[in-house]
C-alpha cells in the first residue's frame, strides 16, 4: 500500500511541474562532403553557436553531401521545407537571384571580407529587389576573386591563354577569355578534374578554395593571379519558417546573423583562400604569377566598360547595382 501512496504522490508532484517545450529541429543542409573545409571551418561551428545561444530551444541538424540538397536545388529544398536552413551559391540559380550576380563582376573586390560586408549592406538597403522574397537571409559571403590556372604553361600574362580552352562560369569570365583569344567552356565544378586531365580543357578560371576538395592541383601547373570575379554565397531560411520560431530561437539566430557575422564569414573565406593557395603551391611543380597593378589596370580599362554595360543591359537595375556595389565596397574597406 505504501508503494501505491508513493507513486500517487510522485505523479501528483510531476503534474504540478510544467513540461519544458521540446526543441525545434531545423535541418541545415550543406551540399559539400562532411570533411569539406567550409563545413568544418565555418558552417558547423556557426550552427553550434546558434544552438548554444538558443538555450535548448533549437536543435540544428546539420546534414552534409548532395543527397538531401545539392548545388543546384538548395533553394527548392528550403522552399519545399525539406530543409529549413540552406546554403548555396546564387550563381547556380541565376533565374531566382539575378540581382546578386553583381557579385560575379571582375576588377572590383579586394577581399572576401570586404565584398561580403558590401553585399550584406546592399541587401539591407533593398538593392536585391525580389530576389529574396519569401526568404530570410542570415549570412552573405563574397567568394574570392577567380584566377587563371592552366594545365601546362607558360602562363605569366593573360595573353598566354590565346588558343587555349578555358573553363568559365560567368558571362564576364567568358568575355575576358574570348577577348584574349581563348575559347570559353562550361563544365560543372565536379567535371573539371576530368576535363583538365583528358585535355578537353586547357585551364580554368576559379578561386583557390575549390582546389583541395576537387584535387585540381593535380591537373594544373600554372597560375596567373588576377581579380577576375567572385560569386555570392548565402545561408538562409524561409521567412515563414523563421517567423514561426520562438522568440528565444529567433534571438539566437539573429545574434549570429547580419552584417557583423557576415564580416566574420568573409574573413574566414579569406583565410581559407590563402591556405588553399598554399596547399597548391606545396603540392608539386606549380608556377604562380601575380599580375602587376599596371596589368590589372590595363585589363580593367580594356574589359571593364563592356562588362559593366552588358550587366546593366541584361540585369534589371543593373547600372544602379554596379554603382551601389562600388560604393559599399569603398565603405567596407574603411
Secondary structure, 3 states (H helix, E strand, C coil): CHHHHHHHHHHHHHHCCCCCCCCEEEEEEECCCCCCHHHHHHHHHHHHHHHHHCCCCEEEEEEECCCCCCCCCHHHHHHCCCCCEEEEEHHHHCCCCCHHHHHHCCCCCCCHHHHHHHHHHHHHCCCCHHHHCCEEEEEEEECCCCEEEECCCCCCCHHHHCCCEEECCCHHHHHHHHHCCCEEECCCHHHHHHHHHHCCCCEEEECCHHHHHHCHHHHCCEEEECCCCCCEEEEEEEHHHHHCCCHHHHHHHHHCCHHHHHHHHHHHHHHHHHHHHHHHHHCCCCEEEECCHHHHHHHHHHHHHHHHHHHHHHCCCHHHHHHHHHHHHHHHHC
